[in-house]
Amino acid sequence: MASDRRTWDVVVVGAGPAGASAARVAAEAGCRVLLLERATIPRYKTCGGGLIGCAQAFLPDGLAVEVRDEIEAVTFGLGGRRTRTLDSRVGVRCRMVFRDELDAALTRVAAEAGATVRDGTAVTRIEDGEGVVTLRTAAGDLLGARAVVGADGSASRVGRHVGVRCEQVDLALEVEVPVSTSTSSQWRGRMLMEWGPLPGSFGWVFPKGDICTAGVVAAKGQGDATKTYLREFLQRHRFDHLRPLHDTGHLTRCRHPDSPLARHRTLVAGDAAGLGDPWSREGISFALRSGTWAGEAAARVARAEDAPGLAHAREGYVTAVRSTLEPEMRASRRIMDVFTRRPGLFHTALTGVPSVWRGVDSYLGGRTTIPELVGTPAARVALKAIDFLR
Ligand SMILES: Cc1cc2nc3c(=O)[nH]c(=O)nc-3n(C[C@H](O)[C@H](O)[C@H](O)COP(=O)(O)OP(=O)(O)OC[C@H]3O[C@@H](n4cnc5c(N)ncnc54)[C@H](O)[C@@H]3O)c2cc1C
């Protein structure tokens, strides 16, 4: 069994948006950082690749990633009926990228900041020790770290070590299909969000030039019904006859509000921490933000010499997540509740009340947050009225 005898300041597990951000920020803070990734970079990730304004704001300056489309309009539908296309009026628009390209670019920037990147290296075990955390890789190597950031996605090994608990688990099924020139121009600058037949479900089409990503998401535990839903959704939008480049499924998980974010010298970020929007399942902005804060906190954890210093460093991260991302998840759960119970009413409000669409458009552009949206007096009255109809 080989052992890496040096103890790293920070080891980051997983090179998605959360891990690459954490590694970059910890390296910029002067730490010796090792970023471990199970797959070979660039790697495919089941994801729509939609970057809302908030995610764009958290990308490193000048990141070299190709934007495949910029969204100028959103088509909303209710199971293929009552379809309405609404134009975006905000300056910053939702942007479409390929996740392999985005994540590889973020990892490159982390390496340029000084992080050592080792791909093809899966972490299989993690153990707390005195002043150090020991990680074992699938190849049997042992690595020591003064601080660890677990950013290993929704089936996180590190998350299990920390004790992350989730209260919402969904199954997302997605295809990435090459499309003809006419289909490509039909979707250019426009994405589709269509509310589905299963409670809390929806389907999407995200355009990326000569490729479209189309998929559906629904609560876990109804696999056959979700597959049928995907088949019907692809038929309705005429993607069913095309041979997909990728045809994959992935579980998305949202944390329980009381679930831990740290243990000893280990912090969890992004999907590994169950951070994501419970309604839209948007997760890239959550990963970029929590990864950035985890990287900052990990640098402080690595330097902590005593128990109070360590607790203080950990607490900084926990407070950042609890004060910013938790309220967003709480507000989104509120929307999810209404959407699940009354999808028709939800659709009518979104497509028939101009101020509701303006608010959502503003959120997509990164100008407002979901807590701000649901906190307006009009939204509060509307939500209370819907509660009354329960
Ligand atoms: C179908 C679908 C569509 C989505 N569409 C969107 C969208 O359009 N916009 C949006 O904002 N969000 C979207 N999301 C959510 C988004 O994909 C995630 O929230 C985001 O990828 C989280 O980033 P992350 O860095 O936390 O984890 P990931 O991107 O999952 O990265 C985790 C990394 O860790 C690696 N890893 C795992 N285990 C180990 C291990 N043991 N050792 C080493 N490495 C390991 C993995 O290989 C992976 O590279 C979608 C999700 C799904 C399922």
The ligand as an ORCA input file, in Angstrom:
! r2SCAN-3c Opt
* xyz 0 1
  C     -30.741     15.952    -14.722
  C     -30.194     17.119    -13.952
  C     -30.233     18.380    -14.502
  C     -29.714     19.467    -13.806
  N     -29.733     20.683    -14.410
  C     -29.220     21.746    -13.762
  C     -29.157     23.011    -14.402
  O     -29.517     23.167    -15.567
  N     -28.665     24.056    -13.696
  C     -28.224     23.907    -12.411
  O     -27.810     24.900    -11.808
  N     -28.236     22.705    -11.794
  C     -28.690     21.623    -12.438
  N     -28.663     20.396    -11.849
  C     -28.015     20.261    -10.533
  C     -26.477     20.270    -10.695
  O     -26.102     19.347    -11.681
  C     -25.769     19.924     -9.382
  O     -26.374     20.617     -8.324
  C     -24.289     20.285     -9.459
  O     -23.636     19.461    -10.382
  C     -23.605     20.126     -8.090
  O     -22.220     20.331     -8.231
  P     -21.194     19.620     -7.229
  O     -19.863     20.180     -7.535
  O     -21.705     19.703     -5.848
  O     -21.260     18.060     -7.582
  P     -20.968     17.311     -8.964
  O     -21.060     18.235    -10.108
  O     -21.806     16.094     -8.955
  O     -19.427     16.895     -8.826
  C     -19.039     15.879     -7.935
  C     -17.731     15.283     -8.445
  O     -17.219     14.377     -7.459
  C     -16.690     13.244     -8.106
  N     -16.698     12.135     -7.142
  C     -17.776     11.448     -6.688
  N     -17.397     10.533     -5.755
  C     -16.057     10.666     -5.645
  C     -15.085     10.003     -4.847
  N     -15.427      9.029     -3.989
  N     -13.785     10.370     -4.952
  C     -13.422     11.360     -5.828
  N     -14.300     12.020     -6.605
  C     -15.602     11.681     -6.508
  C     -17.639     13.023     -9.292
  O     -17.028     12.251    -10.301
  C     -17.923     14.469     -9.718
  O     -17.013     14.906    -10.704
  C     -29.170     19.288    -12.513
  C     -29.122     18.019    -11.943
  C     -29.614     16.940    -12.652
  C     -29.528     15.568    -12.047
*
